[in-house]
Amino acid sequence: MPSTNIPSTSAAIAPELAAAAAAVAPTTRERQGSFGGSTRVKVLKPFNTANIKILLLENVNETAVSAMRAQGYQVETHAKALAEDVLIEKIRDVHCVGIRSKTKLTKKVLDAAEKLGVIGCFCINQVDLEVAAQKGIAVFNSPFSNSRSVAELVIAEIVLLSRQLGDRNSEMHQGIWSKVSANCFEIRGKTLGIVGYGHIGSQLSVLAESMGMRVFFHDVVPLMPLGTSKQVNSLDELLEMSDFVTLHVPETEDTKNMIGEHELNRMKQGSFLINASRGTIVQIPALAKALRSGHLGGAAVDVFPKEPAANGKFFESELVGCPNTLLTPHIGGSTEEAQSMIGVEVSQALIKFINNGTSIGAVNFPEVDLRAIRDEENSIRLCYTHMNVPGVLLRITNILAEHNVDKQFSDSKGKIAYLMADISDVTPEQIQEIYQRVSETPTNIVTRVLY
Ligand SMILES: NC(=O)c1ccc[n+]([C@@H]2O[C@H](COP(=O)([O-])OP(=O)(O)OC[C@H]3O[C@@H](n4cnc5c(N)ncnc54)[C@H](O)[C@@H]3O)[C@@H](O)[C@H]2O)c1
């Protein structure tokens, strides 16, 4: 078992620890206590931030690069994905890796990573999450940084569909002048039905209302509507009343094939369907049939059950050639703003995990956080990733029994559990002993001590 992924005070001997503790003193900051008094909050750091090695691949956004450099980490960046053998060599020595869509972190690659503690996915998730968790490696992404970009695309599509702009545009590119107004509409006063009122659905609701649309939504949970939108009781009810139906649900067992022939038949004659959620939500043959028969007035589809892995002439679908049908290559969230926001959000999660042990938002890992440690000398934070088996907490309690545990929290996810404990009034020798005993427990995956 690796005793520690990201360097911690525990790796150091006592005199170094004392020196390092003195060095971090200026990084404390004032924080207003809940009762008005000001408390000195200790900014936790691993033993020496300059020892932390970060590998950022595939042109990860500059916002992330500069945030990580500002921490004093050693940051190595690459504009492209690395060939697997090069990646295996590079990943061996790093504590954190950031990837976008082209790098696959398979078991083979992760097995080579001797010090890796955390992974940032700045685009789609291409990590063997289970293997990563078993090695005590937390994986973070940023699923909601592009909500606004998707919502804006959908607004554009509502207008484009309503004016048949996709067809007019392709006719013009073929030299065909076809000036029509039949079945072209303003969107003002039309009804938008949103399926899934989460980050994207609710954002879209506000934008659509500001353009004069009436907004209704269906969600599996009762939600506070924004603006004057209203929740309806069933999907069928929403389908029957809407001029535009737009899908914003996650991919789950319940949402797979959610929109098929039955649901499309429920939709109004001449209405429009938009899917920028997941490709498996809509049954494509049924949609193609509804479009070709003229039952639907058009559709915009950004996501597909099978999507090409690379750019090029690889796209095939029954929707190709359907009337008034906008097809886009999964670009709903692909904007410069979203990339920049993702860079900020993912890098903050990585920094918090490295410096503070916080795993909130991790996709493969128990989510644990503790309120800030007070700026007291000799306070430490123990971060213990371990196997989720009976008896572990008793063993840890016995190790910590003689110390002052200010606060602790533990959570589990599948076979992995994670405990964070803040301990005060400990000498460097005691810290070394705590680290030694905890990291030698048979259930240890990774032990870190932060100060
Ligand atoms: N096209 C793109 O590029 C792009 C970009 C970002 C997100 N997405 C996709 O958009 C979808 C929505 O994303 P989000 O961030 O708004 O998610 P979210 O988790 O914030 O919201 C999803 C909502 O759907 C609801 N829901 C779940 N199951 C449902 C069901 N069976 N019926 C009705 N409602 C249901 C949930 O209660 C929740 O309110 C996801 O599938 C996501 O993968 C696509």
The ligand as an SDF file (V2000), in Angstrom:
LIG
                    3D

 44 48  0  0  0  0  0  0  0  0999 V2000
  -24.8880   19.2100  -24.8150 N   0  0  0  0  0  0  0  0  0  0  0  0
  -23.9050   19.4510  -23.9890 C   0  0  0  0  0  0  0  0  0  0  0  0
  -22.8070   19.7950  -24.3810 O   0  0  0  0  0  0  0  0  0  0  0  0
  -24.1640   19.3290  -22.5110 C   0  0  0  0  0  0  0  0  0  0  0  0
  -23.4240   20.1360  -21.6220 C   0  0  0  0  0  0  0  0  0  0  0  0
  -23.6970   20.0510  -20.2580 C   0  0  0  0  0  0  0  0  0  0  0  0
  -24.6470   19.1460  -19.7970 C   0  0  0  0  0  0  0  0  0  0  0  0
  -25.3060   18.3460  -20.6710 N   0  0  0  0  0  0  0  0  0  0  0  0
  -26.3270   17.3950  -20.2100 C   0  0  0  0  0  0  0  0  0  0  0  0
  -27.5030   18.1210  -19.8720 O   0  0  0  0  0  0  0  0  0  0  0  0
  -28.2670   17.3670  -18.9290 C   0  0  0  0  0  0  0  0  0  0  0  0
  -28.7660   18.2780  -17.8190 C   0  0  0  0  0  0  0  0  0  0  0  0
  -27.6740   18.8700  -17.1720 O   0  0  0  0  0  0  0  0  0  0  0  0
  -27.8820   19.7500  -15.8330 P   0  0  0  0  0  0  0  0  0  0  0  0
  -26.5520   20.2900  -15.5100 O   0  0  0  0  0  0  0  0  0  0  0  0
  -29.0110   20.6850  -15.9770 O   0  0  0  0  0  0  0  0  0  0  0  0
  -28.2650   18.5820  -14.8200 O   0  0  0  0  0  0  0  0  0  0  0  0
  -28.8970   18.7510  -13.3660 P   0  0  0  0  0  0  0  0  0  0  0  0
  -28.4910   17.5360  -12.6230 O   0  0  0  0  0  0  0  0  0  0  0  0
  -28.6020   20.0720  -12.8020 O   0  0  0  0  0  0  0  0  0  0  0  0
  -30.4800   18.6980  -13.6500 O   0  0  0  0  0  0  0  0  0  0  0  0
  -31.1450   17.5670  -14.0980 C   0  0  0  0  0  0  0  0  0  0  0  0
  -32.5970   17.6590  -13.6550 C   0  0  0  0  0  0  0  0  0  0  0  0
  -33.2940   16.5530  -14.2260 O   0  0  0  0  0  0  0  0  0  0  0  0
  -34.2050   16.0510  -13.2470 C   0  0  0  0  0  0  0  0  0  0  0  0
  -34.5720   14.6710  -13.5920 N   0  0  0  0  0  0  0  0  0  0  0  0
  -33.8580   13.5280  -13.3600 C   0  0  0  0  0  0  0  0  0  0  0  0
  -34.5340   12.4750  -13.8400 N   0  0  0  0  0  0  0  0  0  0  0  0
  -35.6700   12.9480  -14.3790 C   0  0  0  0  0  0  0  0  0  0  0  0
  -36.7750   12.3390  -15.0070 C   0  0  0  0  0  0  0  0  0  0  0  0
  -36.8250   11.0130  -15.2040 N   0  0  0  0  0  0  0  0  0  0  0  0
  -37.7830   13.1260  -15.4240 N   0  0  0  0  0  0  0  0  0  0  0  0
  -37.7630   14.4710  -15.2280 C   0  0  0  0  0  0  0  0  0  0  0  0
  -36.7360   15.1120  -14.6290 N   0  0  0  0  0  0  0  0  0  0  0  0
  -35.7010   14.3550  -14.2150 C   0  0  0  0  0  0  0  0  0  0  0  0
  -33.4470   16.1830  -11.9410 C   0  0  0  0  0  0  0  0  0  0  0  0
  -34.3180   16.1540  -10.8340 O   0  0  0  0  0  0  0  0  0  0  0  0
  -32.7730   17.5500  -12.1440 C   0  0  0  0  0  0  0  0  0  0  0  0
  -33.5850   18.5990  -11.6690 O   0  0  0  0  0  0  0  0  0  0  0  0
  -27.3620   16.2410  -18.4580 C   0  0  0  0  0  0  0  0  0  0  0  0
  -27.7160   15.0570  -19.1400 O   0  0  0  0  0  0  0  0  0  0  0  0
  -25.9910   16.6540  -18.9310 C   0  0  0  0  0  0  0  0  0  0  0  0
  -25.1610   15.5460  -19.1990 O   0  0  0  0  0  0  0  0  0  0  0  0
  -25.0930   18.4320  -22.0290 C   0  0  0  0  0  0  0  0  0  0  0  0
  1  2  1  0
  2  3  2  0
  2  4  1  0
  4  5  1  0
  4 44  2  0
  5  6  2  0
  6  7  1  0
  7  8  2  0
  8  9  1  0
  8 44  1  0
  9 10  1  0
  9 42  1  0
 10 11  1  0
 11 12  1  0
 11 40  1  0
 12 13  1  0
 13 14  1  0
 14 15  2  0
 14 16  1  0
 14 17  1  0
 17 18  1  0
 18 19  2  0
 18 20  1  0
 18 21  1  0
 21 22  1  0
 22 23  1  0
 23 24  1  0
 23 38  1  0
 24 25  1  0
 25 26  1  0
 25 36  1  0
 26 27  1  0
 26 35  1  0
 27 28  2  0
 28 29  1  0
 29 30  1  0
 29 35  2  0
 30 31  1  0
 30 32  2  0
 32 33  1  0
 33 34  2  0
 34 35  1  0
 36 37  1  0
 36 38  1  0
 38 39  1  0
 40 41  1  0
 40 42  1  0
 42 43  1  0
M  CHG  2   8   1  16  -1
M  END
$$$$
